[in-house]
Amino acid sequence: MSHSSPALPKNQQPHAIWRGVHQTLAKDTTGGALLLGATILALILANSALSGVYEDVRQFTFGPEALHLNLSVASWAADGLLAVFFFVVGLELKEEFVAGKLRDPRTALVPIVAAIGGVAVPALIFALINRNSGGDALNGWAIPAATDIAFAVAVIAVVGRFLPPALRTFLLTLAVVDDLLAISIIAVFYTDGIAFLPLLVALLPLAVFAVLVQRGVRSWWILIPLGVTVWTLIHASGIHATVAGVLLGFMVPVIAKGRAKVRVGAKDDGEPLFEGMAAHFADKWSVFSSAVAVPVFAFFSAGVTVGGFTGLFDALGSSIALGIIGGLVLGKAVGITAGTFLVTRFRGITIDKSLAWIDILGMSFIAGIGFTVSLLVGELSYDAASAASDHMKVGVIVGSIISATIGAAILTVRNRHYRAAGSAGAEAAESRQC
């Protein structure tokens, strides 16, 4: 796909994610660093003399009980702050469907099938490992199905400066589809019961929000209260409140037309250049999402008391941790690579010509970094005070580290290959000029 879509007005700035892949990478590298720092700090506190203080803060509750919002700090982070993350995801998903890679079925088919394989195979591996475990072990079947885009893109940005841009594009598109699948799984499989009255009432502020953004309203003092109202009602309905973020994101228009547009500059000929409301909100909120919402969630979710090497080995011996590690490391690699291979057997469907299959394999291991959404699904799967919850966190962290290490090693070698090829090409071009 070119950087300008024929469906967009000629004076609309190109699709937000793809108009500046390097800008996206730089932002996600910073977000990934903050996420890593928050995770390490949580693990240190949970395994130090301050573990009691850390746990007391996590479990401290506040909020109006009448609205069913007397939640713990950890729950506010998972239900509230992550709603902002999923709002940005919703904006990016809508941009993809309207103006991005998912708009063209032929272009979108390869990463879509790869994403489906990368969700199905890890879930199957987890289920096979835990099929005879008993209890609620199988509740976590979707934990290894998620890809953490912030960490994944950060790793590629660090080790893959000379990798083909098509590989980054493939990963970003795959991660967007993966997010959509994860959201659907949470909404369908991790909702115990639904109170339909607050869910129906939530449609009213959601509709008002949609009308206002369609008319180009950007006033925070109007839109944020409406968004909070939608979030509160969906939380009261029993559906996980992060779904509210996605719904709100889907309401924001992508096409810059009428009053639903934001001027961002001008072309060389002086003609004004606009961006859609979705791109505008994504740019504004992605900083808060990656710098605050996701790291704070990680800080209050990743802290697990390992209990030294003995405790770590005990946790790694549990079927839950093994299922997650197997799903993230092997399931993602096999599911994504196999899905890509199978769909490209059809006539006219291929991977980008600049990519080799070893690049796809390396990227599929990187996609096995399933941190933020994996921890969220894990919290929905097991009681927070149970051993299963601790084993889940160990599995997510260890599986993500192994996947990142293998993927980074493969792509580091490939990065050297492309760097050498680029240098050789530059030298050949210079010799021809001489």
Secondary structure per residue as TSV (DSSP state, phi and psi in degrees):
chain	resnum	aa	ss	phi	psi
A	1	M	-	360.0	136.7
A	2	S	-	-75.4	173.7
A	3	H	S	-78.7	-6.5
A	4	S	S	-126.9	128.0
A	5	S	-	-95.0	136.9
A	6	P	T	-62.6	-17.6
A	7	A	T	-78.9	-14.5
A	8	L	S	-92.1	148.1
A	9	P	-	-57.4	147.6
A	10	K	T	-65.7	-19.0
A	11	N	T	-103.4	19.7
A	12	Q	B	-96.6	134.8
A	13	Q	-	-62.9	142.3
A	14	P	-	-57.7	163.8
A	15	H	-	-47.1	133.7
A	16	A	T	-56.7	-49.0
A	17	I	T	-65.6	-41.5
A	18	W	T	-93.8	-7.1
A	19	R	T	-73.8	-17.7
A	20	G	-	-154.7	78.2
A	21	V	H	-60.0	-38.4
A	22	H	H	-67.5	-36.1
A	23	Q	H	-63.8	-43.1
A	24	T	H	-61.1	-43.1
A	25	L	H	-63.3	-43.5
A	26	A	H	-62.1	-42.0
A	27	K	H	-65.6	-43.5
A	28	D	H	-73.4	-26.3
A	29	T	H	-64.3	-44.5
A	30	T	H	-63.1	-45.8
A	31	G	H	-60.6	-40.6
A	32	G	H	-63.8	-38.8
A	33	A	H	-65.1	-42.5
A	34	L	H	-64.9	-39.7
A	35	L	H	-63.5	-43.8
A	36	L	H	-63.7	-43.8
A	37	G	H	-62.1	-42.0
A	38	A	H	-64.4	-38.7
A	39	T	H	-65.6	-46.2
A	40	I	H	-62.9	-43.1
A	41	L	H	-62.4	-41.5
A	42	A	H	-62.6	-42.7
A	43	L	H	-65.7	-39.5
A	44	I	H	-64.0	-47.8
A	45	L	H	-63.4	-41.3
A	46	A	H	-68.6	-18.1
A	47	N	T	-118.3	28.1
A	48	S	S	-125.3	-175.3
A	49	A	T	-66.9	-14.4
A	50	L	T	-92.2	10.5
A	51	S	H	-60.9	-36.2
A	52	G	H	-65.1	-41.4
A	53	V	H	-64.8	-44.5
A	54	Y	H	-58.7	-44.7
A	55	E	H	-69.1	-37.5
A	56	D	H	-62.4	-40.8
A	57	V	H	-65.7	-43.3
A	58	R	H	-58.6	-40.3
A	59	Q	H	-92.2	-2.8
A	60	F	-	-65.1	129.9
A	61	T	E	-108.4	147.3
A	62	F	E	-159.6	160.2
A	63	G	S	122.6	160.6
A	64	P	-	-71.2	119.4
A	65	E	G	-66.4	-32.1
A	66	A	G	-61.5	-27.3
A	67	L	G	-99.3	12.4
A	68	H	T	60.1	34.6
A	69	L	-	-120.5	24.4
A	70	N	-	-84.4	80.0
A	71	L	E	-107.8	158.2
A	72	S	E	-73.2	161.9
A	73	V	H	-58.1	-41.2
A	74	A	H	-62.9	-38.6
A	75	S	H	-69.8	-38.7
A	76	W	I	-60.4	-38.6
A	77	A	I	-67.3	-42.7
A	78	A	I	-74.8	-41.4
A	79	D	I	-87.7	-37.5
A	80	G	I	-90.3	-62.2
A	81	L	I	-63.2	-38.1
A	82	L	H	-68.9	-18.1
A	83	A	H	-63.3	-33.2
A	84	V	H	-66.7	-43.3
A	85	F	H	-57.8	-44.7
A	86	F	H	-74.9	-23.1
A	87	F	H	-63.2	-45.3
A	88	V	H	-64.3	-40.6
A	89	V	H	-60.0	-43.4
A	90	G	H	-60.8	-41.7
A	91	L	H	-61.2	-45.0
A	92	E	H	-68.6	-37.1
A	93	L	H	-62.8	-45.0
A	94	K	H	-64.9	-40.0
A	95	E	H	-59.9	-39.8
A	96	E	H	-63.3	-44.1
A	97	F	H	-69.7	-33.8
A	98	V	H	-90.1	-41.7
A	99	A	H	-134.1	-0.4
A	100	G	S	-110.3	-151.4
A	101	K	G	-64.4	-30.0
A	102	L	G	-81.5	-2.1
A	103	R	G	-74.5	-36.4
A	104	D	S	-96.5	111.1
A	105	P	H	-56.1	-38.9
A	106	R	H	-68.6	-39.6
A	107	T	H	-70.4	-36.6
A	108	A	H	-80.7	-21.0
A	109	L	H	-60.2	-42.0
A	110	V	H	-64.1	-55.3
A	111	P	H	-66.3	-27.3
A	112	I	H	-66.2	-49.2
A	113	V	H	-63.3	-39.4
A	114	A	H	-61.1	-42.0
A	115	A	H	-65.1	-41.2
A	116	I	H	-61.9	-44.4
A	117	G	H	-62.3	-37.4
A	118	G	H	-73.4	-10.8
A	119	V	H	-97.7	-42.8
A	120	A	H	-71.3	-46.3
A	121	V	H	-67.0	-45.7
A	122	P	H	-59.1	-40.6
A	123	A	H	-62.7	-39.3
A	124	L	H	-66.2	-43.1
A	125	I	H	-62.2	-44.8
A	126	F	H	-59.9	-45.1
A	127	A	H	-64.0	-39.5
A	128	L	H	-65.0	-42.2
A	129	I	H	-68.3	-32.2
A	130	N	T	-104.0	11.7
A	131	R	T	-63.4	-28.9
A	132	N	T	-111.4	17.1
A	133	S	-	-79.7	-24.2
A	134	G	-	74.8	179.9
A	135	G	T	62.0	-144.5
A	136	D	T	-103.0	20.8
A	137	A	G	-57.2	-40.6
A	138	L	G	-69.5	-11.6
A	139	N	G	-59.3	-24.0
A	140	G	G	-91.7	21.0
A	141	W	T	-57.9	-27.0
A	142	A	T	-91.7	-2.9
A	143	I	G	-59.2	-47.9
A	144	P	G	-81.4	5.6
A	145	A	G	-81.1	-13.4
A	146	A	-	-94.8	152.7
A	147	T	-	-116.7	131.3
A	148	D	-	-89.4	104.9
A	149	I	H	-64.0	-37.6
A	150	A	H	-62.1	-48.8
A	151	F	H	-67.6	-44.1
A	152	A	H	-62.3	-48.4
A	153	V	H	-69.5	-32.8
A	154	A	H	-62.2	-41.9
A	155	V	H	-63.4	-45.3
A	156	I	H	-63.9	-37.0
A	157	A	H	-64.4	-35.5
A	158	V	H	-75.5	-44.3
A	159	V	H	-100.4	-8.4
A	160	G	-	-126.1	45.4
A	161	R	T	-58.4	-34.2
A	162	F	T	-102.9	6.2
A	163	L	S	-66.6	152.2
A	164	P	-	-59.0	136.9
A	165	P	H	-55.3	-27.6
A	166	A	H	-61.8	-28.9
A	167	L	H	-70.9	-41.3
A	168	R	H	-64.4	-42.0
A	169	T	H	-61.1	-42.5
A	170	F	H	-60.2	-45.9
A	171	L	H	-64.7	-43.5
A	172	L	H	-63.5	-43.5
A	173	T	H	-65.4	-44.3
A	174	L	H	-59.4	-41.7
A	175	A	H	-67.3	-35.9
A	176	V	H	-62.9	-45.8
A	177	V	H	-64.8	-40.4
A	178	D	H	-58.9	-42.0
A	179	D	H	-61.0	-43.0
A	180	L	H	-61.4	-42.7
A	181	L	H	-65.4	-41.2
A	182	A	H	-63.1	-42.6
A	183	I	H	-60.6	-43.5
A	184	S	H	-63.9	-41.2
A	185	I	H	-62.4	-45.2
A	186	I	H	-60.5	-44.6
A	187	A	H	-67.4	-36.8
A	188	V	H	-89.7	-45.9
A	189	F	H	-99.8	-16.0
A	190	Y	S	-116.9	32.6
A	191	T	-	-120.6	113.4
A	192	D	-	-71.3	-50.8
A	193	G	-	-149.0	149.6
A	194	I	-	-116.0	128.5
A	195	A	-	-92.7	108.6
A	196	F	H	-74.3	-25.7
A	197	L	H	-62.0	-55.7
A	198	P	H	-62.7	-29.2
A	199	L	H	-66.4	-41.7
A	200	L	H	-68.7	-40.3
A	201	V	H	-63.3	-32.9
A	202	A	H	-61.9	-23.5
A	203	L	H	-64.5	-27.7
A	204	L	H	-68.2	-57.1
A	205	P	H	-64.5	-29.0
A	206	L	H	-65.0	-41.8
A	207	A	H	-66.0	-41.4
A	208	V	H	-62.3	-43.4
A	209	F	H	-58.2	-45.3
A	210	A	H	-62.5	-43.8
A	211	V	H	-63.6	-43.1
A	212	L	H	-64.9	-45.3
A	213	V	H	-70.4	-30.2
A	214	Q	H	-64.2	-27.3
A	215	R	T	-92.8	7.3
A	216	G	T	84.8	12.8
A	217	V	-	-71.7	129.2
A	218	R	-	-124.5	6.2
A	219	S	-	-66.2	118.3
A	220	W	H	-62.9	-34.6
A	221	W	H	-71.6	-10.4
A	222	I	H	-99.7	-48.0
A	223	L	H	-74.6	-39.6
A	224	I	H	-64.8	-45.3
A	225	P	H	-59.1	-38.3
A	226	L	H	-64.0	-43.1
A	227	G	H	-63.1	-42.1
A	228	V	H	-64.1	-37.7
A	229	T	H	-64.1	-44.9
A	230	V	H	-59.5	-45.7
A	231	W	H	-60.6	-44.9
A	232	T	H	-61.9	-43.9
A	233	L	H	-69.5	-39.8
A	234	I	H	-68.3	-36.7
A	235	H	H	-61.5	-42.1
A	236	A	H	-68.0	-23.8
A	237	S	H	-74.7	-17.1
A	238	G	T	101.9	-15.8
A	239	I	S	-75.2	143.2
A	240	H	-	-58.8	130.9
A	241	A	T	-65.0	-20.3
A	242	T	H	-62.9	-22.9
A	243	V	H	-60.7	-29.5
A	244	A	H	-59.7	-38.8
A	245	G	H	-60.5	-43.2
A	246	V	H	-64.6	-45.8
A	247	L	H	-59.9	-43.2
A	248	L	H	-63.5	-40.8
A	249	G	H	-62.7	-38.3
A	250	F	H	-67.1	-21.4
A	251	M	H	-77.3	-17.5
A	252	V	S	-82.8	128.7
A	253	P	-	-70.6	146.3
A	254	V	-	-95.1	-41.7
A	255	I	S	-74.7	131.9
A	256	A	-	-84.3	93.9
A	257	K	B	-148.2	158.5
A	258	G	T	58.6	-134.6
A	259	R	T	-88.8	-9.0
A	260	A	B	-86.5	62.3
A	261	K	E	-154.6	157.3
A	262	V	E	-130.1	125.3
A	263	R	E	-72.1	132.1
A	264	V	E	-122.4	3.0
A	265	G	E	151.4	-152.8
A	266	A	E	-149.2	153.8
A	267	K	-	-75.3	175.6
A	268	D	T	-60.7	-30.8
A	269	D	T	-86.0	6.4
A	270	G	S	90.4	-5.9
A	271	E	-	-68.5	133.2
A	272	P	E	-60.4	145.2
A	273	L	E	-116.8	129.0
A	274	F	E	-118.6	160.1
A	275	E	E	-125.0	155.6
A	276	G	E	-72.0	165.8
A	277	M	H	-64.2	-35.6
A	278	A	H	-63.2	-45.2
A	279	A	H	-63.5	-39.7
A	280	H	H	-63.0	-48.7
A	281	F	H	-67.7	-36.5
A	282	A	H	-62.3	-43.2
A	283	D	H	-64.2	-40.3
A	284	K	H	-69.8	-43.4
A	285	W	H	-91.8	-17.3
A	286	S	H	-66.0	-30.1
A	287	V	H	-65.0	-48.8
A	288	F	H	-62.5	-39.5
A	289	S	I	-61.9	-50.1
A	290	S	I	-80.0	-27.1
A	291	A	I	-93.9	-23.8
A	292	V	I	-124.0	-60.5
A	293	A	I	-58.9	-54.0
A	294	V	H	-69.7	-45.9
A	295	P	H	-60.9	-39.9
A	296	V	H	-65.3	-42.4
A	297	F	H	-57.9	-46.5
A	298	A	H	-61.3	-39.6
A	299	F	H	-61.8	-40.1
A	300	F	H	-90.1	-3.9
A	301	S	H	-111.3	-31.2
A	302	A	S	-84.6	-13.0
A	303	G	-	-69.9	105.9
A	304	V	-	-125.5	132.5
A	305	T	-	-79.2	107.8
A	306	V	-	-77.8	-39.0
A	307	G	-	82.6	38.6
A	308	G	H	72.2	-169.9
A	309	F	H	-65.0	-33.6
A	310	T	H	-63.7	-46.9
A	311	G	H	-64.1	-37.9
A	312	L	H	-63.7	-46.5
A	313	F	H	-66.2	-35.5
A	314	D	H	-63.0	-44.2
A	315	A	H	-64.0	-41.9
A	316	L	H	-68.1	-19.4
A	317	G	T	-83.8	-7.2
A	318	S	S	-77.0	149.7
A	319	S	H	-65.3	-30.2
A	320	I	H	-65.8	-49.5
A	321	A	H	-63.5	-42.7
A	322	L	H	-63.9	-38.9
A	323	G	H	-64.7	-39.9
A	324	I	H	-68.6	-45.2
A	325	I	H	-62.6	-45.1
A	326	G	H	-61.6	-39.9
A	327	G	I	-67.3	-45.5
A	328	L	I	-69.3	-43.3
A	329	V	I	-80.8	-55.9
A	330	L	I	-86.6	-43.1
A	331	G	I	-61.1	-46.7
A	332	K	H	-63.6	-45.7
A	333	A	H	-62.7	-46.7
A	334	V	H	-69.7	-46.4
A	335	G	H	-63.1	-46.0
A	336	I	H	-70.7	-45.9
A	337	T	H	-66.8	-44.8
A	338	A	H	-65.9	-41.8
A	339	G	H	-60.4	-42.8
A	340	T	H	-63.9	-44.1
A	341	F	H	-62.9	-44.7
A	342	L	H	-65.9	-43.3
A	343	V	H	-70.3	-28.2
A	344	T	T	-79.5	-0.5
A	345	R	T	-75.6	-16.1
A	346	F	S	-78.8	145.5
A	347	R	T	-60.1	132.4
A	348	G	T	84.1	-1.7
A	349	I	-	-113.1	118.3
A	350	T	-	-140.1	164.3
A	351	I	-	-79.9	163.7
A	352	D	-	-56.8	140.5
A	353	K	T	-63.3	-20.7
A	354	S	T	-80.2	-6.7
A	355	L	-	-105.1	147.6
A	356	A	-	-109.1	161.9
A	357	W	H	-64.3	-29.3
A	358	I	H	-66.6	-29.0
A	359	D	H	-65.9	-43.3
A	360	I	H	-62.0	-41.7
A	361	L	H	-63.2	-45.6
A	362	G	H	-61.0	-42.2
A	363	M	H	-64.9	-35.3
A	364	S	H	-67.0	-33.3
A	365	F	H	-67.9	-40.9
A	366	I	H	-59.2	-37.8
A	367	A	T	-66.6	-11.5
A	368	G	T	-78.7	2.1
A	369	I	-	-80.5	98.5
A	370	G	-	-115.9	74.5
A	371	F	-	-94.2	-74.0
A	372	T	H	-56.8	-57.1
A	373	V	H	-71.7	-31.3
A	374	S	H	-62.0	-44.1
A	375	L	H	-64.7	-38.0
A	376	L	H	-62.7	-47.9
A	377	V	H	-62.6	-37.6
A	378	G	H	-62.6	-39.8
A	379	E	H	-66.8	-29.9
A	380	L	H	-78.4	-18.9
A	381	S	H	-88.2	-36.2
A	382	Y	S	-130.2	151.9
A	383	D	-	-62.9	134.0
A	384	A	T	-61.4	-27.4
A	385	A	T	-92.0	3.5
A	386	S	S	-90.5	160.4
A	387	A	H	-64.6	-31.7
A	388	A	H	-59.6	-37.4
A	389	S	H	-65.1	-42.5
A	390	D	H	-64.6	-42.9
A	391	H	H	-63.2	-37.1
A	392	M	H	-61.0	-46.9
A	393	K	H	-63.8	-41.2
A	394	V	H	-61.9	-43.2
A	395	G	H	-62.0	-43.2
A	396	V	H	-64.0	-45.9
A	397	I	H	-67.2	-48.7
A	398	V	H	-67.0	-44.0
A	399	G	H	-61.3	-40.9
A	400	S	H	-65.6	-40.3
A	401	I	H	-64.4	-44.6
A	402	I	H	-63.2	-45.7
A	403	S	H	-60.7	-44.6
A	404	A	H	-63.0	-40.0
A	405	T	H	-66.0	-47.3
A	406	I	H	-64.8	-47.3
A	407	G	H	-62.2	-42.2
A	408	A	H	-64.3	-38.5
A	409	A	H	-63.4	-45.3
A	410	I	H	-63.6	-47.1
A	411	L	H	-73.9	-24.3
A	412	T	H	-64.4	-44.3
A	413	V	H	-62.4	-43.6
A	414	R	H	-67.2	-34.6
A	415	N	H	-62.4	-41.3
A	416	R	H	-63.2	-39.2
A	417	H	H	-60.7	-48.5
A	418	Y	H	-69.5	-32.2
A	419	R	H	-66.1	-44.0
A	420	A	H	-64.7	-41.5
A	421	A	H	-63.9	-39.1
A	422	G	H	-66.3	-40.1
A	423	S	H	-64.9	-42.0
A	424	A	H	-63.7	-40.9
A	425	G	H	-64.5	-39.3
A	426	A	H	-66.0	-40.9
A	427	E	H	-65.4	-39.8
A	428	A	H	-64.5	-40.3
A	429	A	H	-65.6	-38.9
A	430	E	H	-66.7	-38.9
A	431	S	H	-66.3	-35.3
A	432	R	H	-67.2	-35.8
A	433	Q	H	-67.0	-34.3
A	434	C	-	-70.8	360.0
